[in-house]
Amino acid sequence: MFLHACTACERRQLIFPSQVTSLDNTDHGIEVSFTCWCGVEQHLLTGRAAATPRRTPAAA
Ligand SMILES: [Zn+2]
């Protein structure tokens, strides 16, 4: 269960596991797909990889 701000209905609502339609492990993190209470499919990127800031090469 997590809080999500929907891009369609613009509401912040709790999303329950029963609303999750897929979980995908990607190089960028865990991509969670779920259906909002308004019926629109939403996506969320989570996990350690998503939280880690991108490292940029140091300017010399
Ligand atoms: Zn919504």
N, CA, C, O and the ligand as a Tripos MOL2 file, in Angstrom:
@<TRIPOS>MOLECULE
protein
  241   239    61     0     0
PROTEIN
NO_CHARGES

@<TRIPOS>ATOM
      1 N           0.8540   -1.1860    0.0000 N.3       1 MET1
      2 CA          0.0000    0.0000    0.0000 C.3       1 MET1
      3 C           0.8940    1.2420    0.0000 C.2       1 MET1
      4 O           1.8420    1.3300    0.7810 O.2       1 MET1
      5 N           0.5930    2.1840   -0.8650 N.am      2 PHE2
      6 CA          1.3920    3.4000   -0.9280 C.3       2 PHE2
      7 C           0.5240    4.5720   -1.3870 C.2       2 PHE2
      8 O          -0.5560    4.3970   -1.9510 O.2       2 PHE2
      9 N           1.0390    5.7680   -1.1220 N.am      3 LEU3
     10 CA          0.3300    6.9760   -1.5180 C.3       3 LEU3
     11 C           0.7830    7.3750   -2.9150 C.2       3 LEU3
     12 O           1.9770    7.3740   -3.2160 O.2       3 LEU3
     13 N          -0.1780    7.7150   -3.7630 N.am      4 HIS4
     14 CA          0.1670    8.1020   -5.1320 C.3       4 HIS4
     15 C          -0.6600    9.3000   -5.5720 C.2       4 HIS4
     16 O          -1.8630    9.3750   -5.3190 O.2       4 HIS4
     17 N           0.0120   10.2390   -6.2410 N.am      5 ALA5
     18 CA         -0.6870   11.3860   -6.8280 C.3       5 ALA5
     19 C          -0.9710   11.0350   -8.2800 C.2       5 ALA5
     20 O          -0.0500   10.9450   -9.0910 O.2       5 ALA5
     21 N          -2.2220   10.8400   -8.6040 N.am      6 CYS6
     22 CA         -2.6350   10.4330   -9.9470 C.3       6 CYS6
     23 C          -2.4580   11.5800  -10.9350 C.2       6 CYS6
     24 O          -2.7630   12.7310  -10.6230 O.2       6 CYS6
     25 N          -1.9610   11.2570  -12.1310 N.am      7 THR7
     26 CA         -1.7620   12.2850  -13.1530 C.3       7 THR7
     27 C          -3.0610   12.5770  -13.8970 C.2       7 THR7
     28 O          -3.1570   13.5830  -14.6000 O.2       7 THR7
     29 N          -4.0650   11.7070  -13.7500 N.am      8 ALA8
     30 CA         -5.3380   11.8980  -14.4580 C.3       8 ALA8
     31 C          -6.3480   12.6410  -13.5880 C.2       8 ALA8
     32 O          -6.8770   13.6740  -13.9990 O.2       8 ALA8
     33 N          -6.6200   12.1220  -12.3840 N.am      9 CYS9
     34 CA         -7.6280   12.7520  -11.5280 C.3       9 CYS9
     35 C          -7.0000   13.7460  -10.5460 C.2       9 CYS9
     36 O          -7.7090   14.4630   -9.8410 O.2       9 CYS9
     37 N          -5.6470   13.7830  -10.5050 N.am     10 GLU10
     38 CA         -4.8920   14.7190   -9.6660 C.3      10 GLU10
     39 C          -5.2290   14.6090   -8.1840 C.2      10 GLU10
     40 O          -5.1590   15.5900   -7.4430 O.2      10 GLU10
     41 N          -5.5950   13.3990   -7.7640 N.am     11 ARG11
     42 CA         -5.8570   13.1670   -6.3450 C.3      11 ARG11
     43 C          -4.7230   12.3440   -5.7600 C.2      11 ARG11
     44 O          -4.1200   11.5090   -6.4340 O.2      11 ARG11
     45 N          -4.4440   12.6050   -4.4720 N.am     12 ARG12
     46 CA         -3.4770   11.7670   -3.7490 C.3      12 ARG12
     47 C          -4.2730   10.7320   -2.9930 C.2      12 ARG12
     48 O          -5.0250   11.0530   -2.0720 O.2      12 ARG12
     49 N          -4.1020    9.4920   -3.3880 N.am     13 GLN13
     50 CA         -4.8800    8.4260   -2.7670 C.3      13 GLN13
     51 C          -4.0030    7.2170   -2.4750 C.2      13 GLN13
     52 O          -2.9360    7.0430   -3.0650 O.2      13 GLN13
     53 N          -4.4740    6.3920   -1.5570 N.am     14 LEU14
     54 CA         -3.7610    5.1660   -1.2420 C.3      14 LEU14
     55 C          -4.0440    4.1250   -2.3180 C.2      14 LEU14
     56 O          -5.1860    3.9200   -2.7290 O.2      14 LEU14
     57 N          -2.9740    3.4760   -2.7610 N.am     15 ILE15
     58 CA         -3.1030    2.4150   -3.7450 C.3      15 ILE15
     59 C          -2.8550    1.0900   -3.0270 C.2      15 ILE15
     60 O          -1.8460    0.9210   -2.3430 O.2      15 ILE15
     61 N          -3.7810    0.1630   -3.1910 N.am     16 PHE16
     62 CA         -3.7000   -1.1220   -2.5130 C.3      16 PHE16
     63 C          -3.1020   -2.1810   -3.4420 C.2      16 PHE16
     64 O          -3.1830   -2.0570   -4.6640 O.2      16 PHE16
     65 N          -2.5040   -3.2180   -2.8600 N.am     17 PRO17
     66 CA         -1.8920   -4.2750   -3.6840 C.3      17 PRO17
     67 C          -2.8520   -4.8600   -4.7180 C.2      17 PRO17
     68 O          -2.4210   -5.2940   -5.7870 O.2      17 PRO17
     69 N          -4.1380   -4.8760   -4.4130 N.am     18 SER18
     70 CA         -5.1040   -5.4440   -5.3480 C.3      18 SER18
     71 C          -5.2430   -4.5880   -6.6090 C.2      18 SER18
     72 O          -5.7840   -5.0490   -7.6140 O.2      18 SER18
     73 N          -4.7600   -3.3490   -6.5600 N.am     19 GLN19
     74 CA         -4.8430   -2.4520   -7.7250 C.3      19 GLN19
     75 C          -3.6100   -2.5610   -8.6200 C.2      19 GLN19
     76 O          -3.6000   -2.0680   -9.7480 O.2      19 GLN19
     77 N          -2.5660   -3.2180   -8.0940 N.am     20 VAL20
     78 CA         -1.3280   -3.3640   -8.8650 C.3      20 VAL20
     79 C          -1.5260   -4.3990   -9.9600 C.2      20 VAL20
     80 O          -1.9870   -5.5110   -9.7000 O.2      20 VAL20
     81 N          -1.1760   -4.0300  -11.1830 N.am     21 THR21
     82 CA         -1.3520   -4.9340  -12.3160 C.3      21 THR21
     83 C          -0.0400   -5.5810  -12.7460 C.2      21 THR21
     84 O          -0.0510   -6.6730  -13.3140 O.2      21 THR21
     85 N           1.0960   -4.9200  -12.4820 N.am     22 SER22
     86 CA          2.3740   -5.5430  -12.8170 C.3      22 SER22
     87 C           3.5310   -4.8990  -12.0640 C.2      22 SER22
     88 O           3.4740   -3.7360  -11.6660 O.2      22 SER22
     89 N           4.5790   -5.6910  -11.8820 N.am     23 LEU23
     90 CA          5.8250   -5.2480  -11.2560 C.3      23 LEU23
     91 C           6.9510   -5.6700  -12.1860 C.2      23 LEU23
     92 O           7.0650   -6.8480  -12.5250 O.2      23 LEU23
     93 N           7.7790   -4.7270  -12.6010 N.am     24 ASP24
     94 CA          8.8770   -5.0600  -13.4940 C.3      24 ASP24
     95 C          10.1920   -4.5360  -12.9300 C.2      24 ASP24
     96 O          10.3120   -3.3570  -12.5960 O.2      24 ASP24
     97 N          11.1630   -5.4160  -12.8290 N.am     25 ASN25
     98 CA         12.4980   -5.0020  -12.4320 C.3      25 ASN25
     99 C          13.2350   -4.4660  -13.6440 C.2      25 ASN25
    100 O          13.4530   -5.1870  -14.6180 O.2      25 ASN25
    101 N          13.6150   -3.2080  -13.5840 N.am     26 THR26
    102 CA         14.3610   -2.6270  -14.6990 C.3      26 THR26
    103 C          15.6790   -2.0720  -14.1730 C.2      26 THR26
    104 O          15.9090   -2.0460  -12.9640 O.2      26 THR26
    105 N          16.5340   -1.6340  -15.0760 N.am     27 ASP27
    106 CA         17.8120   -1.0350  -14.6820 C.3      27 ASP27
    107 C          17.5930    0.2620  -13.9050 C.2      27 ASP27
    108 O          18.4610    0.6890  -13.1440 O.2      27 ASP27
    109 N          16.4380    0.8810  -14.1000 N.am     28 HIS28
    110 CA         16.1450    2.1520  -13.4460 C.3      28 HIS28
    111 C          15.4630    1.9760  -12.0990 C.2      28 HIS28
    112 O          15.3100    2.9440  -11.3540 O.2      28 HIS28
    113 N          15.0500    0.7540  -11.7740 N.am     29 GLY29
    114 CA         14.3530    0.4840  -10.5310 C.3      29 GLY29
    115 C          13.1780   -0.4420  -10.7880 C.2      29 GLY29
    116 O          13.1000   -1.0800  -11.8370 O.2      29 GLY29
    117 N          12.2730   -0.5130   -9.8390 N.am     30 ILE30
    118 CA         11.1030   -1.3750   -9.9770 C.3      30 ILE30
    119 C           9.9570   -0.5440  -10.5400 C.2      30 ILE30
    120 O           9.5310    0.4380   -9.9320 O.2      30 ILE30
    121 N           9.4690   -0.9460  -11.6980 N.am     31 GLU31
    122 CA          8.3720   -0.2180  -12.3250 C.3      31 GLU31
    123 C           7.0660   -0.8760  -11.9240 C.2      31 GLU31
    124 O           6.7960   -2.0240  -12.2750 O.2      31 GLU31
    125 N           6.2580   -0.1280  -11.1820 N.am     32 VAL32
    126 CA          4.9740   -0.6260  -10.7040 C.3      32 VAL32
    127 C           3.8610   -0.0450  -11.5660 C.2      32 VAL32
    128 O           3.7660    1.1720  -11.7300 O.2      32 VAL32
    129 N           3.0270   -0.9120  -12.1130 N.am     33 SER33
    130 CA          1.8550   -0.4590  -12.8650 C.3      33 SER33
    131 C           0.6220   -0.8120  -12.0550 C.2      33 SER33
    132 O           0.5230   -1.9050  -11.4980 O.2      33 SER33
    133 N          -0.3230    0.1260  -11.9950 N.am     34 PHE34
    134 CA         -1.5320   -0.1050  -11.2080 C.3      34 PHE34
    135 C          -2.6660    0.7290  -11.7650 C.2      34 PHE34
    136 O          -2.4520    1.6500  -12.5530 O.2      34 PHE34
    137 N          -3.8610    0.3990  -11.3500 N.am     35 THR35
    138 CA         -5.0330    1.1300  -11.7970 C.3      35 THR35
    139 C          -5.5040    2.0410  -10.6750 C.2      35 THR35
    140 O          -5.8030    1.5720   -9.5770 O.2      35 THR35
    141 N          -5.5700    3.3260  -10.9420 N.am     36 CYS36
    142 CA         -6.0280    4.3080   -9.9590 C.3      36 CYS36
    143 C          -7.5140    4.0770   -9.6720 C.2      36 CYS36
    144 O          -8.2000    3.3620  -10.4010 O.2      36 CYS36
    145 N          -7.9870    4.6920   -8.6050 N.am     37 TRP37
    146 CA         -9.4130    4.6030   -8.2520 C.3      37 TRP37
    147 C         -10.2920    5.1810   -9.3550 C.2      37 TRP37
    148 O         -11.4590    4.8070   -9.4790 O.2      37 TRP37
    149 N          -9.7360    6.1000  -10.1660 N.am     38 CYS38
    150 CA        -10.5070    6.7040  -11.2430 C.3      38 CYS38
    151 C         -10.5290    5.8140  -12.4810 C.2      38 CYS38
    152 O         -11.2400    6.1070  -13.4420 O.2      38 CYS38
    153 N          -9.7550    4.7290  -12.4630 N.am     39 GLY39
    154 CA         -9.7820    3.7770  -13.5660 C.3      39 GLY39
    155 C          -8.6410    3.9240  -14.5530 C.2      39 GLY39
    156 O          -8.5260    3.1310  -15.4870 O.2      39 GLY39
    157 N          -7.7930    4.9330  -14.3620 N.am     40 VAL40
    158 CA         -6.6870    5.1680  -15.2850 C.3      40 VAL40
    159 C          -5.4500    4.4040  -14.8220 C.2      40 VAL40
    160 O          -5.1370    4.3660  -13.6320 O.2      40 VAL40
    161 N          -4.7500    3.7940  -15.7830 N.am     41 GLU41
    162 CA         -3.5230    3.0810  -15.4410 C.3      41 GLU41
    163 C          -2.4120    4.0770  -15.1450 C.2      41 GLU41
    164 O          -2.2040    5.0390  -15.8850 O.2      41 GLU41
    165 N          -1.7040    3.8280  -14.0490 N.am     42 GLN42
    166 CA         -0.6120    4.6840  -13.6220 C.3      42 GLN42
    167 C           0.6530    3.8640  -13.4780 C.2      42 GLN42
    168 O           0.6050    2.6390  -13.3610 O.2      42 GLN42
    169 N           1.7960    4.5540  -13.4860 N.am     43 HIS43
    170 CA          3.0790    3.8810  -13.3350 C.3      43 HIS43
    171 C           3.8990    4.5920  -12.2720 C.2      43 HIS43
    172 O           3.8090    5.8080  -12.1030 O.2      43 HIS43
    173 N           4.6900    3.8180  -11.5670 N.am     44 LEU44
    174 CA          5.5320    4.3690  -10.5130 C.3      44 LEU44
    175 C           6.8710    3.6560  -10.5470 C.2      44 LEU44
    176 O           6.9350    2.4330  -10.6730 O.2      44 LEU44
    177 N           7.9370    4.4340  -10.4350 N.am     45 LEU45
    178 CA          9.2660    3.8570  -10.3820 C.3      45 LEU45
    179 C           9.7330    3.8990   -8.9410 C.2      45 LEU45
    180 O           9.7450    4.9590   -8.3160 O.2      45 LEU45
    181 N          10.1170    2.7490   -8.4160 N.am     46 THR46
    182 CA         10.5070    2.6930   -7.0170 C.3      46 THR46
    183 C          11.7190    1.7830   -6.8560 C.2      46 THR46
    184 O          12.2510    1.2760   -7.8430 O.2      46 THR46
    185 N          12.1480    1.5790   -5.6370 N.am     47 GLY47
    186 CA         13.2940    0.7070   -5.3860 C.3      47 GLY47
    187 C          14.5790    1.4970   -5.2350 C.2      47 GLY47
    188 O          14.6160    2.7090   -5.4470 O.2      47 GLY47
    189 N          15.6360    0.7810   -4.8620 N.am     48 ARG48
    190 CA         16.9150    1.4120   -4.5780 C.3      48 ARG48
    191 C          17.5020    2.1280   -5.7940 C.2      48 ARG48
    192 O          18.0360    3.2300   -5.6690 O.2      48 ARG48
    193 N          17.4030    1.5060   -6.9660 N.am     49 ALA49
    194 CA         17.9790    2.0970   -8.1720 C.3      49 ALA49
    195 C          17.2960    3.4140   -8.5110 C.2      49 ALA49
    196 O          17.9390    4.3430   -9.0010 O.2      49 ALA49
    197 N          16.0000    3.4960   -8.2540 N.am     50 ALA50
    198 CA         15.2590    4.7140   -8.5700 C.3      50 ALA50
    199 C          15.6350    5.8410   -7.6220 C.2      50 ALA50
    200 O          15.5870    7.0120   -8.0000 O.2      50 ALA50
    201 N          16.0110    5.4960   -6.3850 N.am     51 ALA51
    202 CA         16.3300    6.4950   -5.3740 C.3      51 ALA51
    203 C          17.7550    7.0170   -5.5040 C.2      51 ALA51
    204 O          18.0710    8.1030   -5.0190 O.2      51 ALA51
    205 N          18.6080    6.2440   -6.1570 N.am     52 THR52
    206 CA         20.0110    6.6370   -6.3020 C.3      52 THR52
    207 C          20.1490    7.7170   -7.3760 C.2      52 THR52
    208 O          19.7370    7.5200   -8.5190 O.2      52 THR52
    209 N          20.7250    8.8480   -7.0030 N.am     53 PRO53
    210 CA         20.9070    9.8880   -8.0100 C.3      53 PRO53
    211 C          21.8580    9.4310   -9.1020 C.2      53 PRO53
    212 O          22.8090    8.6880   -8.8570 O.2      53 PRO53
    213 N          21.5810    9.8900  -10.3030 N.am     54 ARG54
    214 CA         22.4570    9.5510  -11.4340 C.3      54 ARG54
    215 C          23.8050   10.1950  -11.2200 C.2      54 ARG54
    216 O          23.9050   11.3730  -10.8760 O.2      54 ARG54
    217 N          24.8430    9.4000  -11.4300 N.am     55 ARG55
    218 CA         26.1850    9.9540  -11.3150 C.3      55 ARG55
    219 C          26.5800   10.5590  -12.6430 C.2      55 ARG55
    220 O          26.4730    9.9300  -13.6950 O.2      55 ARG55
    221 N          27.0320   11.7710  -12.5690 N.am     56 THR56
    222 CA         27.5000   12.4160  -13.7870 C.3      56 THR56
    223 C          29.0150   12.5220  -13.7070 C.2      56 THR56
    224 O          29.5640   12.7060  -12.6210 O.2      56 THR56
    225 N          29.6890   12.4100  -14.8240 N.am     57 PRO57
    226 CA         31.1560   12.5190  -14.8040 C.3      57 PRO57
    227 C          31.5760   13.8820  -14.2710 C.2      57 PRO57
    228 O          31.0050   14.9120  -14.6310 O.2      57 PRO57
    229 N          32.5770   13.8660  -13.4150 N.am     58 ALA58
    230 CA         33.0600   15.1210  -12.8440 C.3      58 ALA58
    231 C          33.7160   15.9810  -13.9170 C.2      58 ALA58
    232 O          34.4860   15.5010  -14.7500 O.2      58 ALA58
    233 N          33.3890   17.2490  -13.8680 N.am     59 ALA59
    234 CA         33.9870   18.1740  -14.8400 C.3      59 ALA59
    235 C          35.4520   18.4070  -14.4640 C.2      59 ALA59
    236 O          35.7560   18.7000  -13.3080 O.2      59 ALA59
    237 N          36.3360   18.2810  -15.4140 N.am     60 ALA60
    238 CA         37.7530   18.4210  -15.1220 C.3      60 ALA60
    239 C          38.2290   19.8610  -15.2730 C.2      60 ALA60
    240 O          39.4070   20.1470  -15.0600 O.2      60 ALA60
    241 ZN         -6.7450    8.7810  -10.7820 Zn       61 ZN61
@<TRIPOS>BOND
     1     1     2 1
     2     2     3 1
     3     3     4 2
     4     3     5 am
     5     5     6 1
     6     6     7 1
     7     7     8 2
     8     7     9 am
     9     9    10 1
    10    10    11 1
    11    11    12 2
    12    11    13 am
    13    13    14 1
    14    14    15 1
    15    15    16 2
    16    15    17 am
    17    17    18 1
    18    18    19 1
    19    19    20 2
    20    19    21 am
    21    21    22 1
    22    22    23 1
    23    23    24 2
    24    23    25 am
    25    25    26 1
    26    26    27 1
    27    27    28 2
    28    27    29 am
    29    29    30 1
    30    30    31 1
    31    31    32 2
    32    31    33 am
    33    33    34 1
    34    34    35 1
    35    35    36 2
    36    35    37 am
    37    37    38 1
    38    38    39 1
    39    39    40 2
    40    39    41 am
    41    41    42 1
    42    42    43 1
    43    43    44 2
    44    43    45 am
    45    45    46 1
    46    46    47 1
    47    47    48 2
    48    47    49 am
    49    49    50 1
    50    50    51 1
    51    51    52 2
    52    51    53 am
    53    53    54 1
    54    54    55 1
    55    55    56 2
    56    55    57 am
    57    57    58 1
    58    58    59 1
    59    59    60 2
    60    59    61 am
    61    61    62 1
    62    62    63 1
    63    63    64 2
    64    63    65 am
    65    65    66 1
    66    66    67 1
    67    67    68 2
    68    67    69 am
    69    69    70 1
    70    70    71 1
    71    71    72 2
    72    71    73 am
    73    73    74 1
    74    74    75 1
    75    75    76 2
    76    75    77 am
    77    77    78 1
    78    78    79 1
    79    79    80 2
    80    79    81 am
    81    81    82 1
    82    82    83 1
    83    83    84 2
    84    83    85 am
    85    85    86 1
    86    86    87 1
    87    87    88 2
    88    87    89 am
    89    89    90 1
    90    90    91 1
    91    91    92 2
    92    91    93 am
    93    93    94 1
    94    94    95 1
    95    95    96 2
    96    95    97 am
    97    97    98 1
    98    98    99 1
    99    99   100 2
   100    99   101 am
   101   101   102 1
   102   102   103 1
   103   103   104 2
   104   103   105 am
   105   105   106 1
   106   106   107 1
   107   107   108 2
   108   107   109 am
   109   109   110 1
   110   110   111 1
   111   111   112 2
   112   111   113 am
   113   113   114 1
   114   114   115 1
   115   115   116 2
   116   115   117 am
   117   117   118 1
   118   118   119 1
   119   119   120 2
   120   119   121 am
   121   121   122 1
   122   122   123 1
   123   123   124 2
   124   123   125 am
   125   125   126 1
   126   126   127 1
   127   127   128 2
   128   127   129 am
   129   129   130 1
   130   130   131 1
   131   131   132 2
   132   131   133 am
   133   133   134 1
   134   134   135 1
   135   135   136 2
   136   135   137 am
   137   137   138 1
   138   138   139 1
   139   139   140 2
   140   139   141 am
   141   141   142 1
   142   142   143 1
   143   143   144 2
   144   143   145 am
   145   145   146 1
   146   146   147 1
   147   147   148 2
   148   147   149 am
   149   149   150 1
   150   150   151 1
   151   151   152 2
   152   151   153 am
   153   153   154 1
   154   154   155 1
   155   155   156 2
   156   155   157 am
   157   157   158 1
   158   158   159 1
   159   159   160 2
   160   159   161 am
   161   161   162 1
   162   162   163 1
   163   163   164 2
   164   163   165 am
   165   165   166 1
   166   166   167 1
   167   167   168 2
   168   167   169 am
   169   169   170 1
   170   170   171 1
   171   171   172 2
   172   171   173 am
   173   173   174 1
   174   174   175 1
   175   175   176 2
   176   175   177 am
   177   177   178 1
   178   178   179 1
   179   179   180 2
   180   179   181 am
   181   181   182 1
   182   182   183 1
   183   183   184 2
   184   183   185 am
   185   185   186 1
   186   186   187 1
   187   187   188 2
   188   187   189 am
   189   189   190 1
   190   190   191 1
   191   191   192 2
   192   191   193 am
   193   193   194 1
   194   194   195 1
   195   195   196 2
   196   195   197 am
   197   197   198 1
   198   198   199 1
   199   199   200 2
   200   199   201 am
   201   201   202 1
   202   202   203 1
   203   203   204 2
   204   203   205 am
   205   205   206 1
   206   206   207 1
   207   207   208 2
   208   207   209 am
   209   209   210 1
   210   210   211 1
   211   211   212 2
   212   211   213 am
   213   213   214 1
   214   214   215 1
   215   215   216 2
   216   215   217 am
   217   217   218 1
   218   218   219 1
   219   219   220 2
   220   219   221 am
   221   221   222 1
   222   222   223 1
   223   223   224 2
   224   223   225 am
   225   225   226 1
   226   226   227 1
   227   227   228 2
   228   227   229 am
   229   229   230 1
   230   230   231 1
   231   231   232 2
   232   231   233 am
   233   233   234 1
   234   234   235 1
   235   235   236 2
   236   235   237 am
   237   237   238 1
   238   238   239 1
   239   239   240 2
@<TRIPOS>SUBSTRUCTURE
     1 MET1         2 RESIDUE 1 A MET
     2 PHE2         6 RESIDUE 1 A PHE
     3 LEU3        10 RESIDUE 1 A LEU
     4 HIS4        14 RESIDUE 1 A HIS
     5 ALA5        18 RESIDUE 1 A ALA
     6 CYS6        22 RESIDUE 1 A CYS
     7 THR7        26 RESIDUE 1 A THR
     8 ALA8        30 RESIDUE 1 A ALA
     9 CYS9        34 RESIDUE 1 A CYS
    10 GLU10       38 RESIDUE 1 A GLU
    11 ARG11       42 RESIDUE 1 A ARG
    12 ARG12       46 RESIDUE 1 A ARG
    13 GLN13       50 RESIDUE 1 A GLN
    14 LEU14       54 RESIDUE 1 A LEU
    15 ILE15       58 RESIDUE 1 A ILE
    16 PHE16       62 RESIDUE 1 A PHE
    17 PRO17       66 RESIDUE 1 A PRO
    18 SER18       70 RESIDUE 1 A SER
    19 GLN19       74 RESIDUE 1 A GLN
    20 VAL20       78 RESIDUE 1 A VAL
    21 THR21       82 RESIDUE 1 A THR
    22 SER22       86 RESIDUE 1 A SER
    23 LEU23       90 RESIDUE 1 A LEU
    24 ASP24       94 RESIDUE 1 A ASP
    25 ASN25       98 RESIDUE 1 A ASN
    26 THR26      102 RESIDUE 1 A THR
    27 ASP27      106 RESIDUE 1 A ASP
    28 HIS28      110 RESIDUE 1 A HIS
    29 GLY29      114 RESIDUE 1 A GLY
    30 ILE30      118 RESIDUE 1 A ILE
    31 GLU31      122 RESIDUE 1 A GLU
    32 VAL32      126 RESIDUE 1 A VAL
    33 SER33      130 RESIDUE 1 A SER
    34 PHE34      134 RESIDUE 1 A PHE
    35 THR35      138 RESIDUE 1 A THR
    36 CYS36      142 RESIDUE 1 A CYS
    37 TRP37      146 RESIDUE 1 A TRP
    38 CYS38      150 RESIDUE 1 A CYS
    39 GLY39      154 RESIDUE 1 A GLY
    40 VAL40      158 RESIDUE 1 A VAL
    41 GLU41      162 RESIDUE 1 A GLU
    42 GLN42      166 RESIDUE 1 A GLN
    43 HIS43      170 RESIDUE 1 A HIS
    44 LEU44      174 RESIDUE 1 A LEU
    45 LEU45      178 RESIDUE 1 A LEU
    46 THR46      182 RESIDUE 1 A THR
    47 GLY47      186 RESIDUE 1 A GLY
    48 ARG48      190 RESIDUE 1 A ARG
    49 ALA49      194 RESIDUE 1 A ALA
    50 ALA50      198 RESIDUE 1 A ALA
    51 ALA51      202 RESIDUE 1 A ALA
    52 THR52      206 RESIDUE 1 A THR
    53 PRO53      210 RESIDUE 1 A PRO
    54 ARG54      214 RESIDUE 1 A ARG
    55 ARG55      218 RESIDUE 1 A ARG
    56 THR56      222 RESIDUE 1 A THR
    57 PRO57      226 RESIDUE 1 A PRO
    58 ALA58      230 RESIDUE 1 A ALA
    59 ALA59      234 RESIDUE 1 A ALA
    60 ALA60      238 RESIDUE 1 A ALA
    61 ZN61       241 GROUP 0 **** ****
